[in-house]
Amino acid sequence: MGSSGIIGLLGVLGLAAQFTNAQLEPDCNPLKAVCEPKKALFEENYYIDFTKQSSPPSGWTIANNEVINFTPNGAEFTYGKKGDAPNMWTDFYMLGGRYDVEMKIAPGQGVISSAVLWSDVQDEIDFEFSGNQFGQKPFPPQDGMWSVETNIFARGKMWDGAATYQKDTFKPAEQFHKYSVEWDEKHMSWYVDDKVVRSVQAKDTPSGFVFPQSPMKLQLGVWGGGDPDNNHWTVEWAGGEIDMKGAPYTMLVKSVNITNKYPADQYRYTDKWESRFH
Ligand SMILES: *[C@@H]1O[C@H](CO)[C@@H](O)[C@H](O)[C@H]1NC(C)=O
């Protein structure tokens, strides 16, 4: 950590960033404006056990007008009625490292559960789940094999589309599993129960993309991808229209463990290459 605890990032501005659908929108995008420095995770490690909380813990922000309950089951993200989108995210950013989330996804056709790292320049490293396996037939899978969907956005551009990887015999809507993402200047890897399901090397970055290298916050949540008012493609992707007769649909998160590779007081975007990442 430098004495100021501030590090700079992002040299090559002036890139034409394209902003696509379904992207999380930052309050201030440093590619478009001068933004305040962001609070960083100062510790190397942050761990929280949501089963021991009875109210929203400090260090997290819950989306406006949404409710997340904290019970001995963990943090409960419930899709109970049309329009619900319970989400919460860390108040702090991390730069490289790893997170582990112990969770059980929400069941239900078209109901999307997610654990997403995302940044103010709209880099994203995603785990996404749909309660009916994105409409894969038959459902539930006869061989008991579910697959994982991962996704990368680089400055708002979808890298390779929603990619499904390595089927395995886990039942994400019935059992708790540990989902992890590890990333740094060289690679991104996704794990289920400590088994790697996908890995991407920075040297293999497709042309026209920038390997995600900006400070990220972790967001957890559920939303109605299969809300019939969404556009056709979103509903299709989500696995079809949500059947409210089976509601409520709840995702449970037991714990989150974050390791920050480059702890600091804050992260500031600059127009010079000073990144610890290079
Ligand atoms: C959190 O993750 C770190 C790094 O993987 C690990 O060393 C530590 O034991 C974990 N903490 C808990 C409470 O699981």
The ligand as an ORCA input file, in Angstrom:
! r2SCAN-3c Opt
* xyz 0 1
  C     -11.617    -16.584      3.612
  O     -10.821    -16.784      2.472
  C      -9.431    -16.841      2.750
  C      -8.691    -16.918      1.422
  O      -9.192    -17.944      0.591
  C      -9.157    -18.025      3.663
  O      -7.779    -18.063      3.981
  C      -9.970    -17.880      4.943
  O      -9.807    -19.025      5.733
  C     -11.452    -17.713      4.610
  N     -12.189    -17.401      5.832
  C     -13.252    -18.083      6.216
  C     -13.853    -17.673      7.513
  O     -13.720    -18.998      5.557
*
